[in-house]
């Protein structure tokens, strides 16, 4: 019984924290990819009108 309470007090918050950090990291990576893609598209668009 003691190991169950230890896991619930330490393990569950740790897993939640790791999950939140992982989601945040994915958002930052996707944002960088989107900015790079936007720049590529703007460059292509500018080349069409030149």
Phi, psi and omega in degrees: 000325181295322181291329179292317180291324178295317179296317183291331180274333181251316188288315183295311176298326178296315179297320178295318179296318178296320179297317179294319178296321180295315179297317178299319179296319179295321179297316180296317180296317180294324179296319178296317179296319180294320178295318178297318180294320178299318179297317178300315181293321178296319178297318178295319180294318179295324179291330179292323185271353180279000000 
